[in-house]
Amino acid sequence: MFAKWFGDHMKLLRHRKSPEATEQLYALACGPDQRVSHYSGCIIDGIRFHTKEREMLCRTQNNGVIVEGDKKGEHILEYYGVLTDILELRYCFRNSIYLFKYDWWNVGNTKTGIHIDQHFTSVNTSQTWYKDDPYVLASQCKQVFYLKDPKFRGEWQVVQKIKAQNVYDVLQMKEAEVDLEVSEGAFQEEDQLADDGVVQHDEQEVQSLHLSRADVEPNHVDSSAIIAPVQLDLIDASFINDDDDDESDDEDDTLMEYCSNDEEPLSTDDDTDIEN
């Protein structure tokens, strides 16, 4: 078997300290840990995925997925399904791989499984296939939403493809193309300064440089005017300091009048009844 041969071969290269036996290849050859972690939700490339069971009582939908397959004629075969489980396979050297388990809709039957027209794609969610091959790498998945099909009704649902916010598909370019664009459109700040004619002086030239002007009469300034202390008003009238001790000594006259001991206590009808 290839798995056994690959494991023995990588162990031999590792024993010989060959540079071909990288940590990733050696970890893959050793196989995953027998302990597997299951999750009901995760975020892959900025997109949130939930299992179908987790969203049974939710109004949101994050379990739909699309995976591109082989090219069939001029079109790429697309597989649709719903997420049922998330698995994490752990390898040595802290490597891990995430797998998505799905219920795949039968898109192979163009009569009873899928309908494709000029505007919409509808799938029959009552027909499934690839039950023996439900797993796919999480990095291969793209998210879709399913809406009730008002035309076919029943178990038919319309596939709505989405583009996640703040997630962009950047085209991969070859290194030669990147170097060509950088050389044409970009420049370093040091190059621009050199073009402006900046002159660098050595230490002797700087020491011989005169900072006074011989063509202008000098103005004499009294030193006392320079070092005289300047009084600055640092108190802002708009700022209220609750911890000011001076303001705490000033009491409200209204409060003093209200709490005066010379004032007789108020009497009520209830008190009059009690005294009688």
C-alpha positions as CSV (number, residue, x, y, z in Angstrom):
1,M,0.0,0.0,0.0
2,F,1.1,3.5,-0.7
3,A,0.5,4.7,2.9
4,K,2.8,2.0,4.3
5,W,5.5,2.7,1.7
6,F,5.3,6.4,2.2
7,G,5.6,6.1,6.0
8,D,8.7,3.8,5.7
9,H,10.3,6.0,3.1
10,M,9.9,9.2,5.1
11,K,11.2,7.5,8.3
12,L,14.3,6.4,6.4
13,L,14.9,9.9,5.1
14,R,14.3,11.3,8.5
15,H,16.9,8.9,10.0
16,R,19.4,10.0,7.3
17,K,18.6,13.7,8.1
18,S,17.7,14.3,4.5
19,P,16.3,17.8,3.8
20,E,13.5,16.2,1.8
21,A,12.0,14.9,5.0
22,T,10.3,18.1,6.2
23,E,8.3,18.2,9.3
24,Q,5.0,18.5,7.4
25,L,5.8,15.4,5.2
26,Y,7.1,13.4,8.2
27,A,4.0,14.3,10.2
28,L,1.7,13.3,7.4
29,A,3.6,10.0,7.0
30,C,3.2,9.1,10.7
31,G,-0.5,9.5,10.4
32,P,-3.0,11.4,12.6
33,D,-3.7,10.9,16.2
34,Q,-6.4,8.3,17.0
35,R,-8.2,10.9,19.2
36,V,-10.4,13.1,16.9
37,S,-12.1,16.3,18.0
38,H,-15.6,17.2,16.9
39,Y,-17.0,20.8,16.7
40,S,-20.3,22.3,15.9
41,G,-18.9,25.5,14.4
42,C,-15.8,27.1,13.2
43,I,-14.4,30.1,11.2
44,I,-12.4,29.3,8.1
45,D,-10.8,32.1,6.1
46,G,-13.1,34.7,7.9
47,I,-16.3,32.7,7.1
48,R,-18.4,31.2,9.9
49,F,-19.7,27.6,9.5
50,H,-22.2,25.9,11.7
51,T,-23.5,22.3,11.6
52,K,-27.1,21.6,10.6
53,E,-28.0,20.3,14.1
54,R,-26.7,23.5,15.7
55,E,-28.9,25.6,13.6
56,M,-32.1,23.6,14.1
57,L,-33.6,26.4,16.3
58,C,-31.8,29.3,14.7
59,R,-33.1,31.8,12.1
60,T,-29.6,32.2,10.6
61,Q,-28.1,29.7,8.1
62,N,-24.4,28.9,8.0
63,N,-24.4,25.2,7.0
64,G,-24.7,25.4,3.2
65,V,-21.7,24.7,1.1
66,I,-20.5,24.4,-2.4
67,V,-17.4,22.5,-3.6
68,E,-16.1,22.7,-7.1
69,G,-15.3,19.5,-8.8
70,D,-13.9,18.4,-12.2
71,K,-14.6,20.3,-15.3
72,K,-17.4,18.8,-17.4
73,G,-17.3,20.2,-20.9
74,E,-17.2,24.0,-20.6
75,H,-18.7,24.0,-17.1
76,I,-17.2,23.1,-13.8
77,L,-19.3,20.5,-11.9
78,E,-20.4,22.0,-8.6
79,Y,-21.5,19.9,-5.5
80,Y,-24.0,21.2,-3.0
81,G,-24.7,20.0,0.5
82,V,-25.2,20.9,4.2
83,L,-22.6,20.6,7.0
84,T,-23.3,17.9,9.5
85,D,-20.0,17.6,11.4
86,I,-16.5,19.3,11.8
87,L,-13.5,17.1,12.6
88,E,-10.0,18.1,13.6
89,L,-7.2,15.6,12.8
90,R,-4.0,16.3,14.9
91,Y,-0.5,15.3,13.7
92,C,2.9,15.6,15.3
93,F,4.7,18.9,15.4
94,R,1.4,20.7,16.2
95,N,0.0,20.2,12.7
96,S,-3.7,19.7,12.2
97,I,-6.2,19.3,9.4
98,Y,-9.9,20.2,9.5
99,L,-12.5,18.1,7.7
100,F,-16.1,18.9,6.9
101,K,-18.7,16.1,6.8
102,Y,-21.7,16.8,4.5
103,D,-24.9,15.4,3.2
104,W,-24.5,15.9,-0.5
105,W,-27.5,16.6,-2.8
106,N,-27.8,14.5,-5.9
107,V,-26.7,17.0,-8.6
108,G,-25.9,14.2,-11.0
109,N,-29.5,13.7,-12.0
110,T,-30.5,16.7,-14.0
111,K,-34.2,15.8,-14.0
112,T,-35.0,15.0,-10.4
113,G,-31.9,16.3,-8.6
114,I,-31.0,19.7,-10.0
115,H,-32.4,22.3,-12.3
116,I,-30.2,25.0,-13.8
117,D,-31.6,27.9,-15.9
118,Q,-30.3,31.3,-16.9
119,H,-30.8,32.9,-13.5
120,F,-31.2,30.3,-10.8
121,T,-30.0,26.9,-9.7
122,S,-32.4,24.7,-7.7
123,V,-31.5,21.4,-5.9
124,N,-33.7,18.7,-4.6
125,T,-32.8,18.3,-0.9
126,S,-34.7,15.0,-0.6
127,Q,-32.1,13.2,-2.8
128,T,-28.6,12.6,-1.5
129,W,-25.6,10.8,-2.9
130,Y,-21.9,10.0,-2.1
131,K,-22.9,8.7,1.3
132,D,-19.7,6.7,1.5
133,D,-17.6,9.8,0.7
134,P,-19.0,12.6,2.9
135,Y,-15.7,14.3,3.9
136,V,-13.9,17.2,2.3
137,L,-11.2,19.5,3.3
138,A,-12.4,22.7,5.0
139,S,-10.2,24.8,2.7
140,Q,-12.1,23.5,-0.4
141,C,-15.5,24.7,0.8
142,K,-17.4,27.9,-0.1
143,Q,-20.5,29.0,1.6
144,V,-24.0,29.2,0.0
145,F,-27.5,29.8,1.3
146,Y,-30.7,27.8,0.4
147,L,-34.0,29.5,-0.2
148,K,-37.4,27.9,-0.8
149,D,-38.1,27.5,-4.5
150,P,-41.5,29.1,-5.2
151,K,-41.6,27.4,-8.7
152,F,-41.0,23.7,-7.9
153,R,-41.9,23.9,-4.2
154,G,-41.7,20.8,-2.0
155,E,-38.1,19.9,-1.1
156,W,-36.7,22.1,-3.9
157,Q,-34.5,25.0,-2.8
158,V,-32.7,27.7,-4.7
159,V,-29.0,28.0,-4.3
160,Q,-27.8,31.6,-3.4
161,K,-24.1,32.1,-3.8
162,I,-22.6,34.8,-1.6
163,K,-19.4,36.8,-1.3
164,A,-18.3,37.3,2.3
165,Q,-17.6,40.8,3.5
166,N,-14.0,41.9,4.0
167,V,-12.8,38.6,2.3
168,Y,-11.2,39.0,-1.1
169,D,-10.0,36.5,-3.7
170,V,-6.5,37.8,-4.7
171,L,-5.2,36.5,-7.9
172,Q,-1.9,34.6,-7.5
173,M,0.9,36.0,-9.7
174,K,4.3,34.6,-10.6
175,E,7.4,36.0,-9.0
176,A,8.6,37.4,-12.4
177,E,5.3,39.3,-12.9
178,V,5.5,40.7,-9.3
179,D,9.1,41.9,-9.7
180,L,8.2,43.6,-13.0
181,E,5.3,45.5,-11.6
182,V,7.3,46.6,-8.5
183,S,10.2,47.8,-10.7
184,E,7.8,49.9,-12.9
185,G,5.5,51.5,-10.4
186,A,7.2,51.5,-7.0
187,F,10.2,53.5,-5.7
188,Q,12.1,53.8,-2.5
189,E,12.1,57.1,-0.5
190,E,15.9,57.1,-0.5
191,D,15.9,57.1,-4.3
192,Q,13.6,60.1,-4.4
193,L,15.7,62.1,-1.9
194,A,18.8,61.4,-4.0
195,D,17.1,62.8,-7.1
196,D,16.2,66.0,-5.3
197,G,20.0,66.8,-4.8
198,V,20.5,66.3,-1.1
199,V,24.2,66.9,-0.3
200,Q,25.8,65.1,2.6
201,H,28.6,67.1,4.3
202,D,31.5,65.5,6.2
203,E,32.3,66.6,9.8
204,Q,35.1,69.1,8.8
205,E,32.8,71.0,6.4
206,V,30.0,71.2,9.1
207,Q,32.5,72.7,11.7
208,S,33.6,75.4,9.2
209,L,30.0,76.4,8.3
210,H,29.1,79.9,9.5
211,L,25.6,80.4,10.9
212,S,25.7,84.2,11.0
213,R,24.8,86.6,8.2
214,A,27.4,89.2,7.3
215,D,25.0,91.2,5.1
216,V,22.5,92.1,7.9
217,E,23.0,94.4,10.9
218,P,22.6,92.4,14.1
219,N,19.8,93.2,16.6
220,H,20.8,93.2,20.3
221,V,18.2,91.8,22.7
222,D,18.3,92.3,26.5
223,S,19.0,89.0,28.3
224,S,16.6,90.0,31.1
225,A,13.7,90.0,28.6
226,I,14.5,86.5,27.6
227,I,14.8,84.9,31.1
228,A,12.1,86.9,32.8
229,P,9.5,84.6,34.3
230,V,6.2,84.6,32.5
231,Q,3.0,84.3,34.5
232,L,0.5,81.9,32.9
233,D,-3.1,81.5,33.9
234,L,-3.3,77.7,34.0
235,I,-6.8,77.7,35.6
236,D,-9.5,77.0,33.2
237,A,-12.8,78.5,34.2
238,S,-14.7,75.9,32.3
239,F,-13.2,73.1,34.4
240,I,-15.1,72.1,37.5
241,N,-13.0,70.4,40.2
242,D,-15.2,68.4,42.6
243,D,-12.3,68.0,45.0
244,D,-11.7,71.7,45.5
245,D,-11.4,72.4,49.3
246,D,-12.3,76.1,49.0
247,E,-15.7,75.3,47.4
248,S,-16.4,72.7,50.1
249,D,-16.4,75.3,52.8
250,D,-19.1,77.4,51.1
251,E,-22.5,75.9,52.1
252,D,-25.8,76.5,50.4
253,D,-27.9,79.1,52.2
254,T,-31.0,77.3,51.2
255,L,-29.8,74.1,52.8
256,M,-28.9,75.9,56.0
257,E,-32.2,77.6,56.2
258,Y,-34.0,74.2,55.6
259,C,-31.9,72.5,58.3
260,S,-32.1,75.4,60.9
261,N,-32.7,74.3,64.5
262,D,-34.8,77.4,65.2
263,E,-37.5,76.2,62.9
264,E,-40.3,74.3,64.6
265,P,-41.0,70.8,63.4
266,L,-43.8,70.3,61.0
267,S,-47.0,68.8,62.4
268,T,-49.4,66.7,60.5
269,D,-53.0,65.7,61.0
270,D,-51.8,62.2,62.0
271,D,-49.7,63.6,64.9
272,T,-52.6,65.7,66.1
273,D,-54.8,62.7,66.3
274,I,-52.2,60.8,68.3
275,E,-51.8,63.5,70.9
276,N,-55.5,63.8,71.4
